[in-house]
Amino acid sequence: MKANCVRGRAQIWRSLASNSFGSVFFSLVFLTLVVASTRAVMGQVVLTEENSTINIVTNSQAGMNSWTIDGKNILDQQWFWYRVGSSGGQSSLDTLPATYTLVDPSDLNASFTGSTFVVSATLSLSGSPSGDGTSDLSIQFKVKNTSGSPITFHFFEYSNFVLGGPPGDTVQFVNSNAVSQAGNLGSVFENAAATGGSGFSAPMEHEANVTFNTLNNLNSGSPYTLNNATNAGPGDVTWAFEWDLPIAAGASSQFSKNISVVVPEPSTVMLVGLGMISALTLRRRKH
């Protein structure tokens, strides 16, 4: 009986496929599946190279919500906010019409279009051989004023890395451009710099805090300036950078940042973090 039912259903499907109605029916089914698949893909972008994988949620301020290195996730959230002028609140980039183009599995071009500006970003992930425990992410930004008048563009980066349990992580701004975070799981070091176009040092403000103070201020609906606190923790710490960019009509401002992550054995984490800070301090003294 079961075999007869299966054969009967197969005959019905062959009959549908052999006439015009069936062709239309199958086309609609196929298009529905394609659209559903496209929506799922458009909701996130994945960068990967060797031992490292980053997931980016494109339709919410969750943004970059995981960075897995040798099987260990060290990121809860890193994303970007903006404000034009001195009034009104900040908005996250995902609220803008956007395009995401994977150049290859580890490189991504993204563009966000506002009424008076376009923000372009190029992300490049560098992994390492399995078990090495290191990875780097570089991001280059370009903000173009597409209006006929000067604008002051405020750009914010918010980061919540998760590097281990109790007693929690510590974060320290080495200077206005560089920050180091360390925990039981590993260490993170980010350096931000101007790369031309603006003539201004970048970034202008920074903030070390604990979850979710900075995030709540960015989402408060009121204009916010980072408070330049230089350290936080131990605990569930966060940190942020702010660029304040006067941009002439039709002009652009560019800046970049690079994040280096190390997830070694716990006993070496503090030494790695101190090494990063010492190296940067020595470099500054030489200049």
C-alpha positions in Angstrom: 0.0 0.0 0.0 2.8 2.4 1.0 4.6 1.7 -2.3 1.4 2.3 -4.3 0.9 5.7 -2.6 4.5 6.8 -3.3 4.1 5.8 -7.0 0.8 7.7 -7.1 2.4 10.9 -5.7 5.3 10.6 -8.2 2.9 10.3 -11.1 1.1 13.5 -9.9 4.4 15.4 -9.7 5.5 14.2 -13.2 2.1 15.3 -14.5 2.4 18.8 -13.0 5.9 19.2 -14.4 4.8 18.2 -17.9 2.3 21.0 -18.4 2.5 24.8 -18.3 0.8 25.0 -14.9 3.3 22.6 -13.5 6.2 24.6 -14.9 4.9 27.8 -13.3 4.3 26.0 -10.0 7.9 24.6 -9.9 9.3 28.0 -10.9 7.4 29.6 -8.0 8.7 27.0 -5.6 12.2 27.5 -6.8 12.0 31.3 -6.5 10.6 31.1 -3.0 13.5 28.9 -1.9 16.0 31.3 -3.5 14.5 34.3 -1.8 14.4 32.6 1.6 18.1 31.6 1.2 19.1 35.2 0.1 17.4 36.7 3.1 19.3 34.4 5.4 22.6 35.2 3.7 21.9 39.0 3.7 21.3 38.9 7.5 25.0 38.0 8.2 28.4 38.0 6.6 31.2 35.6 7.6 34.9 36.4 7.3 37.4 33.5 7.7 41.0 32.7 7.2 42.9 29.7 8.7 42.2 29.6 12.4 40.0 32.7 12.6 36.4 33.4 11.8 34.3 36.6 12.3 30.6 36.8 12.1 28.9 40.1 11.2 25.1 40.7 11.7 24.2 43.2 9.0 20.6 44.0 10.1 21.1 45.0 13.7 23.6 46.8 16.0 24.8 43.4 17.1 27.3 44.0 14.3 30.4 41.9 14.7 29.1 39.5 17.3 31.7 36.7 17.3 35.4 36.3 16.6 36.5 32.7 17.0 40.2 31.9 17.1 41.2 28.2 17.4 37.7 27.4 18.6 37.5 30.1 21.2 35.1 33.1 20.8 36.5 36.3 22.3 34.0 38.9 21.0 30.5 39.7 22.2 30.0 42.9 20.1 32.0 45.5 18.1 30.0 48.0 16.0 29.9 51.6 14.8 27.6 54.6 15.5 27.5 58.0 13.9 26.0 61.5 14.4 26.0 64.5 12.1 26.3 67.8 13.9 26.0 68.6 17.6 22.3 67.9 18.1 20.2 64.7 18.1 21.3 61.2 19.1 23.7 58.7 17.6 22.5 56.0 15.2 24.2 52.7 14.4 25.4 52.1 10.9 23.0 49.2 10.3 20.1 51.8 10.3 21.4 53.0 6.9 21.0 51.5 3.4 24.0 49.3 3.0 25.8 47.0 0.7 28.2 44.2 1.6 30.6 42.7 -0.9 32.9 39.7 -0.1 36.0 40.2 -2.2 37.2 36.8 -1.0 36.6 34.7 2.2 38.7 37.1 4.4 38.1 40.5 2.8 34.9 42.6 2.8 33.9 45.9 1.3 30.9 47.6 2.9 29.1 50.9 2.1 26.5 52.8 4.2 24.6 55.7 2.6 23.1 58.6 4.5 21.3 61.8 3.3 24.5 63.9 3.3 27.3 61.3 3.5 28.6 57.9 2.5 30.7 55.7 4.8 32.9 53.1 3.1 34.7 50.4 5.0 37.2 47.8 3.9 37.8 44.9 6.3 40.6 42.4 6.1 41.0 39.4 8.4 44.3 37.7 8.9 44.4 34.3 10.6 47.3 32.0 11.5 48.0 28.3 11.4 45.7 26.1 13.6 46.9 26.2 17.2 48.9 29.4 16.9 46.3 31.4 18.8 46.7 34.8 17.0 44.7 36.8 14.5 44.4 40.4 13.2 41.6 42.5 11.7 42.3 45.7 9.9 39.6 48.2 8.9 39.9 51.2 6.7 37.1 53.8 6.8 36.3 56.7 4.4 33.6 59.2 5.1 32.6 61.3 2.1 30.4 64.5 2.5 28.0 64.2 -0.4 26.2 67.5 0.4 26.8 71.0 -0.8 27.7 72.3 2.7 30.3 71.4 5.4 29.3 68.9 8.0 30.8 67.7 11.3 30.7 63.9 11.3 31.0 62.1 14.6 32.0 58.4 14.3 32.0 56.0 17.2 33.5 52.5 17.6 32.1 50.4 20.5 33.8 47.1 21.6 32.9 44.4 24.1 35.5 41.7 24.0 35.1 38.7 26.4 38.4 37.3 27.4 37.6 35.1 30.4 35.6 34.7 33.6 36.2 36.0 37.2 37.9 38.2 38.3 37.1 39.6 34.8 39.0 41.6 32.2 41.0 44.8 32.5 41.2 47.5 29.8 43.8 50.3 29.6 44.2 53.1 27.0 48.0 53.3 26.4 47.4 56.6 24.7 44.6 58.4 22.8 45.1 56.1 19.8 45.8 52.7 21.4 44.0 50.4 23.8 44.9 47.0 25.4 42.5 44.5 27.1 43.5 41.4 28.9 41.7 38.5 30.6 42.1 34.8 31.4 41.5 33.8 27.8 43.8 36.1 26.0 44.6 39.7 25.1 43.4 42.3 22.6 45.4 45.3 21.3 43.9 48.0 19.0 45.7 50.9 17.3 43.8 53.6 15.5 45.3 56.2 13.2 44.6 58.8 10.6 45.5 57.7 7.1 45.1 60.9 5.2 42.4 63.3 3.9 41.3 64.9 7.2 44.4 66.6 8.6 43.1 65.8 12.1 44.5 63.4 14.6 42.3 60.3 15.0 40.6 59.4 17.2 39.8 62.5 19.3 38.0 60.8 22.3 38.0 57.5 24.0 36.3 55.7 26.9 36.9 52.7 29.1 33.9 51.5 31.0 31.9 48.4 32.0 28.9 46.8 30.2 26.6 48.5 29.2 27.2 52.1 30.2 28.8 53.4 27.0 26.4 51.4 24.8 23.4 52.9 26.7 24.8 56.4 26.2 25.3 55.9 22.5 21.6 54.7 22.2 20.2 57.4 24.5 18.8 59.6 21.8 20.9 62.5 22.9 24.3 63.7 21.7 27.1 62.0 23.5 30.8 62.6 23.8 33.1 59.9 25.1 34.4 60.7 28.6 38.2 59.9 28.0 38.3 57.5 30.9 41.6 55.5 30.4 41.0 52.3 32.3 38.3 50.0 33.7 38.1 46.6 35.5 38.6 44.0 36.5 35.1 43.1 35.3 33.0 42.9 32.2 34.7 45.9 30.5 34.1 47.7 27.3 36.0 50.4 25.4 35.2 52.9 22.6 36.8 55.4 20.3 35.3 58.6 18.8 36.3 60.6 15.7 35.0 64.2 15.3 35.5 65.1 11.7 34.8 68.5 10.1 34.4 67.6 6.4 34.0 70.2 3.7 31.4 69.9 1.0 32.4 67.1 -1.4 35.5 66.2 0.6 36.4 63.0 2.4 38.1 62.0 5.6 39.9 58.7 6.1 41.1 56.7 9.1 42.1 53.1 9.9 42.4 50.7 12.8 44.1 47.4 13.4 43.1 44.8 16.1 45.6 42.1 17.2 44.3 39.2 19.3 46.3 36.6 21.2 44.7 33.6 22.9 47.6 31.8 24.4 47.7 29.6 27.5 46.3 31.5 30.5 49.7 31.7 32.3 51.1 33.8 29.4 48.3 36.2 29.0 49.5 38.9 31.4 53.0 38.7 29.9 51.7 39.2 26.4 49.5 42.2 27.5 52.5 43.8 29.3 54.7 43.2 26.3 52.2 45.0 24.0 52.1 48.0 26.3 55.9 48.1 26.8 56.6 47.8 23.0 54.3 50.7 22.3 55.7 52.8 25.1 59.2 52.3 23.8 58.2 53.1 20.3 56.7 56.4 21.4 59.9 57.3 23.3 61.9 56.8 20.2 59.7 59.3 18.4 
